[in-house]
Amino acid sequence: MLTHRHNQTNLVAHGEDKTAILIALVTPQQPLAKTEEYLIELAFLADTWGLKIVKRFIQKLDHPHGATFVGKGKLEEIAACIKAEKVGYAIFDDELSPSQVRNLEKLLSCQILDRSLLILNIFSMRAQTKQAKTQVELAQYQYLLPRLTRMWTHLSSQKGGSAGMRGPGEKELETDKRIIQHKITKLREKLNSIAQQCITRRKGRSDLVRVALVGYTNVGKSTLMQLLSRSDTLADNKLFATVDATVRRVVCNGHPFLLTDTVGFIRKLPHTLVECFKSTLSEIKEADLLLHIIDASHAGFEEQIDIVNQTLAEIGAVDLPRILVFNKMDAINQESIPSTTHAIDSATGLKTTTYHDTIDGYPSVWISATKNIHIDLLKQAITEVIERIQVTRYIKANY
């Protein structure tokens, strides 16, 4: 676990520290309704990491307070709650500066986490393969490096010494920086080596069409992966249940292809994670077809679509062919589902849709992976795209 002590490595909250409070701001750029929605997601992140939420704090400000993120009055209210409830963690929904963390630790007397650090800790907990573990470790050190100074606040209280002379704490800080920079260099070299091995493996299966599942975290990608490949991949109602890329050979209507499940995207995904996971996300970039899975029951699914598109653009995969797969249709009002037909399925009582409906120029399918609804329509849509890809490959190879 990354906290204010960089040599701590516990990955899950434990003991009396399992309680937490959440803090967020309402600003001119972020209205109250949006802030409340984001706090729900932050609570889900905290729950994923094993924390119990005691209370939520929201303050309206034009912009975050430079020294403490929230104002003085709200800070006193938060401190009183932490003392009364013996809260172990204060979690902020935005990334904090090193000075803000230093000040908050002094004033609140508990562990301070921002959204980025919480996500990093969850990734560290979820990583299983050597590649994912290396990627997360690199992201952690990159997050840690600019924040080292606050770990040596005892420097400010050192007295004595000749003018211009550096104290032992300052020398120790420089040593720590060199050690971490060395670790970063070694981890990057290790990732480059792993990436080359991945490229070699992909070349060995280049004859098969590659389909990648993408989407916001916790939209049902792994559940659909299980359904299509009949595999035992992890499907859990937690954020980032899948961190490692999983590849399975699938046969759909007589057409074999490779199906990849990758890490889910999320709002404000730490840039260091995006950078470090580029070798894993290259499974997406190298795909012939993207299945963009969307939680149709989520009130903010349109924003989630935008976030996925932004991340795809960042890794150079935004122009790939895709099918929009609206999942969890059993959990929404049927009248909200667009369709070229209006028939009702007699077995399920749900509206029958066809994948010929298009949204933003992409074909779309409305399904329920858990209820196994309209999976045949999804397979039909996948099959048609695979057939077109195979025809194009044949023409390029023979003409």
GIUR-V392687 format. One line per field, one symbol per residue. ss: DSSP state (@ for helix, = for strand, . for the rest). psi: psi as a letter, one per 20 degrees, with the letter a starting at -180 (. if undefined). burial: + if it has 24 or more other ideal C-beta (glycine too) atoms within 12 Angstrom, else -. A space follows every 50 residues. Layout:
ss->???
psi->???
burial->???
//
This chain:
ss->..............@@@@=========..=.@@@@@@@@@@@@@@@@@.. .=========....=...=..@@@@@@@@@@@@@@...====.....@@@ @@@@@@@@..====@@@@@@@@@@@@...@@@@@@@@@@@@@@@@..@@@ @@@@@@@..........@@@@@@@@@@@@@@@@@@@@@@@@@@@@@@@@@ @@@@....========....@@@@@@@@@................===== ==..=======...=.....@@@@@@.@@@@@@@@...=======..... @@@@@@@@@@@@@@.......======.@@@..@@@.......=...... =......==..=====.=....=.@@@@@@@@@@@@@@@@@@@@@@@@.
psi->ppbioijpjpiqqrbijiqqqqprqprhinrgggghghhgghhhgghhik qppgqqppqoqhqqphhjgrrgghghgghgggghilphpppqjrpqqhhg ggghgghilrppprgghggghgghhhpgrhgggggggghghhhhgijhhi iliihijpraqqpiqprhgghhghgggggghgggghhggghgghghhggg hhhikiiqppppprrqqkijghghggghilrkqpoqlqqlhohqpppqpq polioqrpppprpqrqpkpphhggghjhhgihhghjqhppooppniiphk hghhgggghghhhhjkjhjqqrpooorkiijrphiioqqirkqpphhhjq pprqiipqpkiqqqpprohhilpkhhhghgggggggggghggggghhi.
burial->++++-+------+---+-++++++++---+----+-++++++++++++++ +-+++++++-+--++--+++---++--++-++----++++++++++++-+ ++-++-++-++++++++++++++++++---+++++++++++++++-++++ ++--------------------+--++--+---+--++--+--++--+-- -+-----++++++++++++++++++++++---+-+---++++++++++-+ -+--+-++++++++++++++-+++++++++++++++++++++++++++-+ +-+++-+++-++--+-+--++++++++++++--+--+-+-----+----+ +++++-+-+--++++++++---+++-++++++++++--+----------
//
